[in-house]
Amino acid sequence: MRFRLQPTHTQEQVLLEHCAQARFMWNLAVEQHASWRPGRAGAPGYGEHSRQLTEARKAFGWLAAGSQTVQQQALRDFAQAMFHFFAGTHRRPTWRKADRHEGFRIVGRRGRHWDVRRLSRKMGEVRVPKVGWVRFRWSRMVPDEVKSLRVTRDRAGRRHIAFALIPPSMTGPGTGEVVGVDRGVTVSAALSTGELLSVPGLRDGEAKRLLRLQRRLARAKPGSNRRERVKTAIGRLKSRETDRRTDWAEKTSTDLARRFDTVRVEDLKIKTMVRSARGTVEVPGRNVRAKAGPNRSIHAAGWGRLVMRLEDKAPGRAERIDPAYTSQICNACGHCAAESRESQAVFRCRACGHADHADVNAAKNIAVGRTVTARGGRPLGGPVNREPQLVPSSA
């Protein structure tokens, strides 16, 4: 549950210090673990880090003036990140950079809940250590069982506070209806019902202004105030685009979870799709520059966030389907041919003449789990396996 924080100028300075100290603790732990080599003693864990923090606060006044709660929680978060890394579920923790990773987390102890009070219909307050009562936009009720909060600052300079809470899952209509979702670049999500959904991006005027600001940023002197102002203006436009994409993914996933009992999507390997060819200065990768545009378009379409939110809101009802040949199979007769897809939007079967929107035809194949695997061959005109080939959601 995220809310827009509205700190005063003095409170903003203290929050920036909290972010800097949390980032310092995290990077210090990363440096210690990076220097570890096989054969040496084990890298320090949270207990050793906590002891070192106590000694450091006695030796350095600037560290003692900060919030010990914020500093210790940064070390706890790092220990948890290392646990997930060794468990094989997450990547190895890396460095946090200023102006990019601005935030800190605080967890209540001994069952203590955070002090949150409502001031008016649209305003509330929360108590932050060393900061006091900070106002935030009250858009919904804050449950009493919340015991942790995270304060963040985006590249547009906006502050947000998020209360950790696992919401209950949504229930389907109970009709047994199944929908297929085909994700694309031109059409962000095409449904088997015929609906075409697209992520709202920047308007034409906003896109032109972003281009002007990026050119101005290239001419600005590094470290100058002018460069910081341009970076902030670019961050506002980028944040506006991100907010619209997030809002679209939330509303679309909620609508699908409420309207259908089963939602089937392609099991796309997005990280592999947006990976460019590696190379060196002497031997550069092939088509790296040409692939930058499609990579940006894939990220802008919100493919990953849509499926992630679907699995969060409808656990067990969001299924992943093998995407092999779903865009080449005719939904009417089952004929599989690459020539049937005449263009990005036109699909015309070479066997029966069935015509449909290419993305909608693929979504219908996804809805029934109609795919052709490499092991099963690629029949032309023959019967196609109609049994759903499901892929575990953890894949």
N, C-alpha and C positions, 0 to 999 in steps of 0.2 A: 504494500500500500504506500504509494508515493505521493508526497504533497510538495507544493512550491513553498520554499522557505523565504522569509522576508526579514533578514537581519538588518540591524542598523549598521552605520559605518564602523562604529567601534566593535560591534559584535563580529562584523565581517573580518576585521583584522585578527581577532582571536581565533576565528575559524580557520583562517589561512595558516596561522601558526600550528593549529592542531593537525591540519593536513600535511604541513611540512615535516612535523615531528613523526607522524605515522609513516610517511614515505621514507624518512631517514632510518627508522627502525627496520622497516621492511628491506631496504637496500643493504643495510648493514648485515642482516641475516643472510641475504642472498650472497654477499661477498664472502662471508664465512663458509657457506656451503660450497661456493665455487672454488675455494682454495683447497678443498678436501680431495685427497687422492687415495687410491687403494693401498692398503698397508699402514695407513696412519690411524690414529685413534678416531673413534666415531665423531661425526660432526655434532656440534652442540644442539640439544633439543630445547624445548620451551623452558624446562627447569633451569638449565644453564644460562639461557638468554635472560631469564628473569633475574637471576643472581647478578649477571653482568650489568643489567639495567640499574639495579639498586646501587652498585658501585659507581656507575657512570653519573647517576643523579647526585651523588655526594661530591663528585669531582668537578662537575660542570654546572655552573649556576643557571645557564640558559636552558639546560635540560631539566633541572629541578623546578624551574618556573613554569614549565608546561604541565599538562595533565598526565599524571601517571596512568590513569585509566585508559586514555587513548594510546599511550605508548605500549602498555602491556597487551592491549587488545590487538595491536598490529602484530606483535610477536605471536599471539595465539592464532591469528589468521594465517600467518606464515607456516606455523607448525601444522595447521589443518591442510594447507595447500600442499605441503610436502607429503602428508599422509595420503592425500588423493593421488599424488604423482606416483608414489611407490605402489599404490593399489592398481595403477594402470588406467584410471578413469579420467585423469586430467594431465595437462602438459606440465612441464617443470616450471616453477615460479621464476619469473624474470624481473629485470629492473623496472622500477616505476619512475616516470619522468614528470618533471614539473609542467604545469599547464595541460597535462594530458591525464594524469592519474591524481586528481585532487579529491580526496575524501578520506573518511575514517569511520570506524564502526565501534559501537559501545554495546556491551551486553550487561543486563542487570544481574546482580548476584543475590544468592540466597532467596530466590523467588520474588525479588523486588521488581515491581512494575515501574515504568517510567511515568514521570509527572506530566500529564497532559490535561489541559483544561480548555474549555470552549469559551471564547469571549463574546462572539456574536454569531449570526447565521453563517457568515462566510469567513470567520477568522478564529484561529485557535492559537495556543501557546504550548511550547514544550521546553522543559528544563534541560539544558546541555551543560555538562561539567565545565567550570571555569568561564562560562559564557553567561549563564543565567537563563531567564525566560526569553525565548526567541519565537517570534510570531510566524505562522504559516497559514496558507490558504486552506480553509476547512471545506473539503468537498465531500466527505463521507465520515461516518462514525469510526473512531479508532477503538478496536476491541480491547477489553481489559487484559486479555491473556498475552498481549504483545510484551516481550521482554528484551528485545534488542532493536536498535535503530542504526541507520547509516546516513551520514550527511555527505553529500557529494556536490561538486561544482563542475558544470560542463564548460565547454570551450566558449560558449556565449556569455559566460560570467553568471549564469543563473544557479542559485542554490536550491537543492531539493533534499528532503528528508524522507527516508523510506523506513517503515516499520515492518519487520520480518513477520510474515504470517502466511501459512499455507491455506488458501481458500478451499472450500469444499468443491468437489467435482460436479459438473453439470449432468443432468439426466436427460436422456433422449426422449423423443416423443412416443416411443413404444410402437411405432408402425412398422418397424423392420426395414425402412427405406434406406437404400445405399446410394451414395454419391461418389463419383470419381472426380478428382481434381488434377488437372494438368497445368503445371507451372511453366511459364515462358517469360520471354523478355518483352515482346510487344504487348502481349496480354499476360498480366501477372498471374492470374488464376482463371482457368476455364473450367466450368462445371459441366458434368454430364447432363444436367438439366438444360443446357444451352446458354447459361449466363456467362458473360465475359466481364471479369473484374480486373481493374488496373489500379496500381498504386498511384495516388496523387503526388506528383513531384513538384518541383519549382515551376512557377509560371514563367512565361516568356520574358517578362520584364525582370523578374528575379534572376533568371539564368543569365541574362545579359549583364546585369549588375554584378553578379558573381564573377563573370569573366573579366570585367573591368577591374574589380578588386584584386583578382589574382595577378593581373598584369602590373597593377600598382605595387603589389607586394614584391614582385620580382625586382622592381626598381628601388625599393626602399632599402635604406642602409641597415645592416644587421645591428640589433641592439638599440635602435632609435625609438623614440616615442611614436613617431609616425608609423613605423612598422607594427608596433603593438596595437595601435588603433585599427590598422587595416586587418590584422589578424583577428581582432575582436569582431569586426564587421563581417568578415568571412565566416567566423564561428557562428554568428547569429543566423546567417542564411543556411549554413549546413545543419544547424540545430533545428531550424524550421522544417527542413526537408526530412530529417530524422523523425521529428515528432509526427509528421503526417504519415510516414511509413509505419511507425509504431501504432498510431491510431487506427490505420487501415487494417493492420494485422490483428489487432485486438478485436475490432468489430466484426471482421470477416470470420475469424475463428469462433467467436461467440455465436454468430448466426448459424454457422455450419454445425456446431455442437448441439444447438437447440432444435434445428430443423430435421436432422438426419440421425439415425441410430448408428450407422457405420459410415466413416469417412475414409476413403482410400486415396492415397497419394503415391506418387512415384518415389522410389528409394534412390534419390539422386545423391551422388557423392560431391557435394558442393565444393568442399576444400580442394578436391582433385580437379574439378572443372575450372576453378579460378587460379590454379597454380600455373605460373609461367615457367618457361624453360630456363634452367639455370645455366650460367655461363661465366666467363671471365672477360676481361678487357681484350685479351688476345683472341679468344674464341667465344664470342657472345652467343647466347641462345637464339634459337630461330623464332621469328615472328613475335618477339617479346613486346615490341611497341604496338604491333597490330592487335595483340590480344588484350591490351590494356583497356580498350573501349568495351569489348564484351564482358570483361571482368567487372567493370564498374556497373554495367547494366544488370548483371546478375545480382550484385549486391543491392542495387537500388530497387530490385523487384521484391525484395523481402522474402525470398524462398525459405530460408532457414527459420526465420522467426515465425512465419505462419504455421509451419508444421510443429515447431516446438510448443507454441501456445495451444495448438490443437491437442497434442498429447498431454499437456498439462490440464486442460479443461475437460477432455473426454478420454481419460485413461482406459485402455482396453478397447475403445471404439474407434481409434485412429489407427489404420493399418497401412503398412508400406508394401508396395507392389514392385516387383521387378520391372524396370522400365523398358526392357528389351523389345524393340519393334512395335511399341504401342502406337507410334505415330505413322506406321506403314501398314497396319492391318485395317481392313475395312470392317466397320462394326456391323454392317448388314449381312455380308456373306462370309467374312473371315479370310478373304484373299489377302495375301501379304506381298506387297511389291513397293519398292522405293519410288517407282515412277508415279504411284497413285497420288503422292503429295506433290501437286503441281507448284505450289508456292507456300509462303509462310501461312497463309490463311485459307487456301483452297485445297480440298481433298476430293479427288474424283477417282473412284475405283476403276481399275483397268479391266476387271472381270464383269461386274454387274452394272457399272455406271452410276453407282450410288454417289451422290455429292453432298458434302457437308463442310462446315467450318473445320479446318484441320485440327485445331486445338480441342474443339468439342468432340470430334471423332476420337481423338486420343483419350479424352476424359471418359468417354463411354467404354472404351476398352479397359481403362484402369478400373472403372466401376465393377466390371465383371471379372477382373483379374485376367484379362486375355493378353497373354504374352507368348513369345516364342523364345525359348532359351537356346543357347549355342549347342548344348548337348542334344536337345530335341530336334535340331535342324531348323531350316527355314523353308517350310513348304510353300509352294506357290499354287494357290487355288485349292489346296487340300484342307481338311478340317484342322482347326486350331484348338488347342487345349483351352477349354473354358473354365477349368478349375482355377481358383485364385492361387497364385504363387506368392504367398505372403513372406515378407522379410521381417525378422524381429525388429522392434522399434529401437533396440539398442545398437543395431548395426550402423 
